[in-house]
């Protein structure tokens, strides 16, 4: 996640503890002392926008009533904007391509191919996944039969993702043929994701720390990268265990390299290799 740094009056020690505790309770993000200046920067910027000059007064505002929930939703967008890009870790996305291609080749694709992109930010990740999945269906000359659910805690990031517009500089990770086939230029110099991809991605707001309260929908792929590292170890393991329960037999869980090196699950086996961190659910297990 990217935090903006700006000169501002310092939190007292008790204020930093108070605010960092609130952030962790509501988002799961654990803030070290090194993040003190970054946290107070975002809080103070928002305070100036609403004409508040006292940290304690603003804290009461954020934590009180319906108006407080609305103010928190604005503030949390500032605190949880995640750095992302198209094909940020291409080996992981390409592993999803190979998974689907193997199922098509072996005639094992009986139902819709369903993916969950967790912490999707401004949409580059789920659209990257949509590109490789669509490639597979077009190569096999099959009607596209897939859906991607993309969730994030930030409502503003999700709004950008739904629009699907990106400046040309954001397309640098894409191959020329990917740009040609899936990105539509407009008069302003921006590019919009092709409709055939956008109509397959459903963006929804959700807090992954509350995954136990979410419906259990079985997925072929759960893609969660560069997010778990911000959580405490116990929360990370709880989320991973919940992911495992949401995989179809043969389903794949993709996480970032090194995000949970000591995690194991009796129903999943880790894929051997040093380019991706992937786990596959036992195909013999019933849904």
C-alpha positions as CSV (number, residue, x, y, z in Angstrom):
1,X,0.0,0.0,0.0
2,X,1.2,3.5,-0.8
3,X,1.1,6.2,1.9
4,X,1.6,9.8,1.1
5,X,4.2,11.7,3.1
6,X,3.6,15.3,4.1
7,X,5.0,17.6,6.8
8,X,2.6,17.9,9.6
9,X,2.4,18.3,13.4
10,X,3.3,15.1,15.2
11,X,0.9,12.7,16.9
12,X,1.6,12.3,20.6
13,X,2.5,8.7,21.5
14,X,-1.0,8.1,22.9
15,X,-2.6,9.5,19.8
16,X,-0.6,7.3,17.5
17,X,-1.6,4.2,19.5
18,X,-5.2,5.3,19.4
19,X,-5.3,5.9,15.7
20,X,-3.2,2.8,14.8
21,X,-5.4,0.6,16.9
22,X,-8.5,2.0,15.1
23,X,-6.9,1.3,11.7
24,X,-6.1,-2.3,12.7
25,X,-9.5,-3.0,14.2
26,X,-11.3,-1.8,11.1
27,X,-8.9,-2.9,8.3
28,X,-6.6,-5.5,9.8
29,X,-3.5,-3.4,8.8
30,X,-0.8,-3.4,11.4
31,X,1.1,-0.1,11.6
32,X,4.7,0.0,12.9
33,X,6.1,3.0,14.6
34,X,7.9,3.7,11.3
35,X,4.5,4.5,9.8
36,X,3.7,7.1,12.4
37,X,4.5,10.1,10.1
38,X,2.6,8.6,7.2
39,X,-0.5,7.9,9.2
40,X,-0.6,11.4,10.8
41,X,-0.1,12.9,7.3
42,X,-3.2,11.3,5.9
43,X,-5.3,12.1,9.0
44,X,-4.2,15.7,9.1
45,X,-4.8,16.2,5.4
46,X,-8.4,15.0,5.8
47,X,-8.8,17.2,8.9
48,X,-7.9,20.3,7.0
49,X,-10.4,19.4,4.3
50,X,-13.2,19.3,6.9
51,X,-12.0,22.2,8.9
52,X,-10.9,20.3,12.0
53,X,-7.8,21.3,13.9
54,X,-7.7,18.8,16.8
55,X,-6.7,15.1,16.4
56,X,-8.8,14.0,19.4
57,X,-11.8,15.9,18.2
58,X,-11.5,14.4,14.7
59,X,-11.1,10.9,16.3
60,X,-14.4,11.4,18.1
61,X,-16.0,12.5,14.8
62,X,-14.8,9.4,12.9
63,X,-15.9,7.0,15.6
64,X,-19.4,8.4,16.4
65,X,-22.6,7.5,14.7
66,X,-23.6,7.2,11.1
67,X,-21.8,10.4,10.1
68,X,-18.7,8.9,11.6
69,X,-19.0,5.8,9.4
70,X,-19.4,8.0,6.4
71,X,-16.3,10.0,7.3
72,X,-14.3,6.8,8.0
73,X,-15.2,5.5,4.5
74,X,-13.5,8.6,3.1
75,X,-10.5,8.4,5.3
76,X,-9.9,4.7,4.8
77,X,-9.7,5.3,1.1
78,X,-6.6,7.5,1.8
79,X,-5.1,4.9,4.1
80,X,-5.5,1.8,1.9
81,X,-4.6,2.8,-1.7
82,X,-2.5,-0.1,-2.9
83,X,0.2,0.1,-5.5
84,X,-0.7,-2.1,-8.4
85,X,-0.1,-2.5,-12.2
86,X,-1.1,-4.7,-15.1
87,X,0.6,-8.1,-14.8
88,X,2.4,-6.9,-11.6
89,X,3.7,-10.5,-11.2
90,X,3.4,-12.0,-14.6
91,X,4.5,-15.6,-13.6
92,X,1.5,-15.8,-11.2
93,X,-0.9,-14.6,-13.8
94,X,0.6,-17.0,-16.4
95,X,0.1,-19.9,-13.9
96,X,-3.6,-19.1,-14.0
97,X,-3.4,-19.3,-17.8
98,X,-1.7,-22.7,-17.7
99,X,-4.3,-24.0,-15.2
100,X,-7.2,-23.1,-17.4
101,X,-5.5,-24.2,-20.6
102,X,-4.8,-27.6,-19.1
103,X,-8.4,-28.0,-18.1
104,X,-9.6,-27.1,-21.6
105,X,-7.1,-29.4,-23.2
106,X,-8.1,-32.3,-20.9
107,X,-11.8,-31.6,-21.3
108,X,-12.1,-30.9,-17.6
109,X,-14.0,-27.6,-17.8
110,X,-17.6,-28.6,-17.1
111,X,-18.8,-25.4,-15.4
112,X,-17.9,-21.7,-15.4
113,X,-14.3,-20.8,-14.6
114,X,-14.5,-18.6,-11.6
115,X,-11.8,-16.3,-10.1
116,X,-11.7,-14.1,-7.0
117,X,-9.2,-11.2,-7.2
118,X,-8.7,-10.0,-3.5
119,X,-7.5,-6.5,-2.9
120,X,-8.1,-5.5,-6.5
121,X,-7.4,-1.8,-6.0
122,X,-7.9,0.2,-9.3
123,X,-8.6,-3.0,-11.3
124,X,-5.3,-3.8,-13.1
125,X,-5.1,-7.2,-11.5
126,X,-8.5,-8.6,-12.4
127,X,-8.3,-7.2,-15.9
128,X,-4.9,-8.9,-16.3
129,X,-6.5,-12.2,-15.2
130,X,-9.4,-11.6,-17.6
131,X,-6.9,-11.2,-20.5
132,X,-5.3,-14.5,-20.0
133,X,-8.6,-16.3,-19.4
134,X,-10.1,-14.8,-22.5
135,X,-7.0,-15.8,-24.5
136,X,-7.6,-19.4,-23.5
137,X,-11.3,-19.5,-24.6
138,X,-10.5,-17.7,-27.9
139,X,-7.6,-20.1,-28.6
140,X,-9.9,-23.1,-28.0
141,X,-12.6,-21.4,-30.1
142,X,-15.0,-21.7,-27.1
143,X,-17.6,-19.2,-26.0
144,X,-16.2,-17.3,-22.9
145,X,-17.6,-19.0,-19.9
146,X,-16.0,-17.4,-16.9
147,X,-16.5,-14.7,-14.2
148,X,-14.1,-12.7,-12.1
149,X,-15.2,-11.3,-8.7
150,X,-12.9,-8.4,-7.7
151,X,-13.1,-7.0,-4.1
152,X,-11.4,-4.1,-2.3
153,X,-12.0,-2.0,0.8
154,X,-11.6,1.3,-1.0
155,X,-14.8,2.6,-2.7
156,X,-12.9,5.2,-4.7
157,X,-10.5,2.6,-6.1
158,X,-13.4,0.4,-7.1
159,X,-15.1,3.3,-8.9
160,X,-11.9,3.8,-11.0
161,X,-11.7,0.0,-11.6
162,X,-15.3,-0.1,-12.9
163,X,-14.7,2.7,-15.3
164,X,-11.7,0.8,-16.7
165,X,-9.8,3.9,-18.0
166,X,-6.0,4.0,-17.7
167,X,-3.3,6.5,-19.0
168,X,-0.9,5.2,-21.6
169,X,1.9,5.0,-19.2
170,X,0.0,2.4,-17.1
171,X,0.1,0.0,-20.1
172,X,3.8,-0.5,-20.2
173,X,3.7,-4.0,-18.6
174,X,1.4,-5.2,-21.4
175,X,2.6,-6.9,-24.6
176,X,1.8,-5.0,-27.8
177,X,-0.7,-7.6,-28.9
178,X,-2.4,-7.4,-25.4
179,X,-2.8,-3.6,-25.9
180,X,-4.1,-4.1,-29.4
181,X,-6.7,-6.7,-28.5
182,X,-7.9,-5.5,-25.1
183,X,-7.3,-1.7,-24.7
184,X,-9.3,0.8,-26.6
185,X,-7.7,4.3,-27.1
186,X,-9.9,7.4,-26.8
187,X,-9.4,11.0,-27.9
188,X,-8.0,12.1,-24.5
189,X,-5.0,9.7,-24.9
190,X,-6.3,7.3,-22.3
191,X,-7.2,3.7,-22.9
192,X,-10.3,1.8,-21.8
193,X,-10.5,-1.9,-21.1
194,X,-12.5,-3.7,-23.9
195,X,-16.1,-4.4,-23.1
196,X,-15.7,-8.1,-23.5
197,X,-13.4,-8.1,-20.4
198,X,-15.2,-5.5,-18.4
199,X,-18.5,-7.3,-18.6
200,X,-16.9,-10.4,-17.1
201,X,-15.5,-8.6,-14.0
202,X,-17.8,-7.8,-11.0
203,X,-16.3,-5.2,-8.6
204,X,-17.6,-5.3,-5.1
205,X,-16.6,-3.6,-1.8
206,X,-15.4,-5.9,0.9
207,X,-13.2,-6.1,3.9
208,X,-11.1,-9.3,3.8
209,X,-10.6,-9.2,7.5
210,X,-14.3,-10.1,7.8
211,X,-14.1,-13.0,5.4
212,X,-15.8,-15.3,7.8
213,X,-19.0,-13.2,7.4
214,X,-18.8,-13.4,3.6
215,X,-20.8,-16.0,1.6
216,X,-18.9,-19.2,0.9
217,X,-18.7,-19.2,-2.9
218,X,-16.5,-21.8,-4.5
219,X,-13.8,-20.6,-6.8
220,X,-11.4,-22.1,-9.4
221,X,-8.8,-19.5,-8.5
222,X,-8.3,-17.2,-5.6
223,X,-5.7,-14.5,-6.4
224,X,-4.4,-12.6,-3.4
225,X,-1.0,-10.9,-3.7
226,X,0.8,-8.2,-1.8
227,X,-2.0,-7.9,0.8
228,X,-1.5,-10.4,3.5
229,X,1.9,-9.0,4.4
230,X,0.1,-6.1,6.2
231,X,-1.7,-8.3,8.6
232,X,-0.7,-10.0,11.8
233,X,0.4,-13.6,11.5
234,X,-2.8,-15.0,13.2
235,X,-5.1,-13.0,10.9
236,X,-3.1,-14.0,7.9
237,X,-3.5,-17.7,8.7
238,X,-7.2,-17.3,9.4
239,X,-7.8,-15.6,6.0
240,X,-5.7,-18.3,4.2
241,X,-7.7,-21.1,5.9
242,X,-11.0,-19.3,4.8
243,X,-9.6,-19.1,1.3
244,X,-9.0,-22.9,1.3
245,X,-12.6,-23.5,2.2
246,X,-13.7,-21.4,-0.8
247,X,-11.8,-23.4,-3.5
248,X,-13.4,-25.9,-5.8
249,X,-11.7,-29.4,-6.0
250,X,-8.6,-28.7,-8.1
251,X,-8.9,-25.0,-7.4
252,X,-5.8,-22.8,-7.0
253,X,-4.8,-20.3,-4.4
254,X,-2.2,-17.8,-5.5
255,X,-0.5,-15.5,-3.0
256,X,2.6,-13.3,-3.1
257,X,6.0,-14.8,-2.8
258,X,7.1,-15.1,0.8
259,X,3.7,-13.8,2.2
260,X,3.1,-17.0,4.2
261,X,6.1,-19.3,4.0
262,X,5.1,-21.5,7.0
263,X,1.4,-21.9,6.3
264,X,0.1,-25.4,5.5
265,X,-3.4,-26.8,5.0
266,X,-4.4,-30.5,5.0
267,X,-6.6,-30.1,1.9
268,X,-4.0,-28.2,-0.2
269,X,-0.6,-29.0,-1.6
270,X,1.9,-26.4,-2.4
271,X,3.1,-26.1,-6.0
272,X,6.9,-26.9,-6.3
273,X,8.8,-24.0,-7.8
274,X,10.4,-20.7,-7.0
275,X,8.6,-18.3,-9.4
276,X,5.1,-18.5,-7.8
277,X,3.6,-19.3,-4.4
278,X,0.5,-21.4,-5.3
279,X,-1.6,-24.1,-3.5
280,X,-3.9,-26.6,-5.2
281,X,-6.9,-28.2,-3.5
282,X,-7.2,-32.0,-3.6
283,X,-9.5,-32.8,-6.6
284,X,-11.0,-35.7,-4.6
285,X,-12.5,-33.5,-2.0
286,X,-16.2,-32.8,-2.3
287,X,-17.5,-29.3,-2.6
